[in-house]
Amino acid sequence: MTFRKQMTTSESGKMKIQVIRDHLDIVKLQEKMSDIVFDYLDTSNNYQKAMRELDPLYTQVTTFYKAYITERAGEIPSSNTYWHLFIDCCAKLCYFLASSIYYSSNELQKTPEKVEQLLTVAALSLPSIEQEENEQLLLEIFSLYSEVVEDEEKITSLRHAVLEQKGAVKQCLQQFKLFVDNEITG
């Protein structure tokens, strides 16, 4: 029995994140995402490049989660440390991808609903919203969401839904499952 799936190369030639014992390597995912955010969002505002680099990570994460849930007959994973880190990473990945799409103005014209969906799932799947780092990120998510949506009722509704679930990991994993189910059909 193999406990480690080998790293594979995607169509774009970039390395995929390893899956070890049916779990995505969260440390590598966080490192890769942090590198992309630092290199292309924080320091250079190269939103197009960030979008191209984040999109394969997003695809891999959503595909992995969909397959994981499907293999377990739709059951949401337990709220252990691994899944807490996983959903935290997924929420941030969705936010950074939405941000890079939004600030790549030509892409926004093609996909404004995609940005809205990514920001919505980022807000609803961000765990531990009482922790300072995630509380700050949540404010950034709502700020960008307000720019994109420009509908006070929708903004208030999302804010209320997020505060109601209080960043509970199980709820966040459920929200991400609902999103992934709609995002990836089949």
Order of alpha helices (4+ residues) and beta strands (2+ residues): beta-beta-alpha-alpha-alpha-alpha-alpha-alpha-alpha-alpha
